[in-house]
Amino acid sequence: MAKTARTLTTALAVSATLLTARGATASDAAARATIVLHVDDFSGLPADDLNAAVTVAGRIFASAGIRTIWVYGRDRAPRADGALHLTVLVLSKKMAERKIANDLVDSNVLGQAASSCGRAYILSHRIKELATRNERRVGDLLGRVVAHEVGHLLLPENGHSPTGIMTSSLDLNTTALVAFTSEQTAAIRVRVASAN
């Protein structure tokens, strides 16, 4: 009887260890599929537009299996969490105009990505003007531009594609969720996983 009890106890311990290991593996995979976006907003856009942008960009990344954590201003998350940390700067009109002049940015560009420092620069005044001219919601376009520029930070050089969120120009004719291609999704997931 004691031998049976020891065997049962050992079997339960092994099962518990395997289940715990399996749970940790799933948890580790979830952690590897997370990016932390540190947002510095200098734009003065209404909170509703910024919240809508976070929702849109979050959905785009979620469709690629990537969880986004948004950290604002001085509210900084610790960097020793195993996630990939990137910065999104939503520039004011004055800041954007200075960047446009310094970098000779084309008139149709809504944002830029600097992979070397992990920063996406968002030209919010241009997005607002484009949204107003085309009777679109600022938050929707802003979210798509943020996702596109962060996509550049995660993808190999250039990163443009003929379809999806990484096209070289913003498609104003669709209000549907625009996603990364399957190839881009795979590349992004590898990049995020390798950041650990």
Number of C-alpha atoms within 10 A of each C-alpha: 6 7 8 9 10 11 12 12 12 12 12 12 12 12 12 12 12 12 12 12 12 12 12 12 12 12 12 14 12 15 19 22 26 23 21 19 23 21 20 16 17 16 19 13 16 10 10 11 18 20 13 18 23 22 15 23 26 21 21 23 22 15 15 19 16 21 19 20 16 19 17 15 11 9 10 13 15 9 10 9 11 17 22 23 22 19 22 22 22 25 21 18 16 13 13 23 16 12 15 15 10 9 9 10 15 9 8 11 16 24 23 20 21 14 17 7 10 17 22 27 22 25 26 26 21 18 23 20 13 18 18 12 9 11 10 17 17 23 25 22 26 28 22 26 29 26 26 28 25 26 22 23 25 23 21 14 9 10 16 18 13 10 13 18 24 25 14 15 13 17 14 12 8 8 11 6 14 19 22 22 16 11 8 22 20 14 15 24 18 15 18 20 20 13 14 14
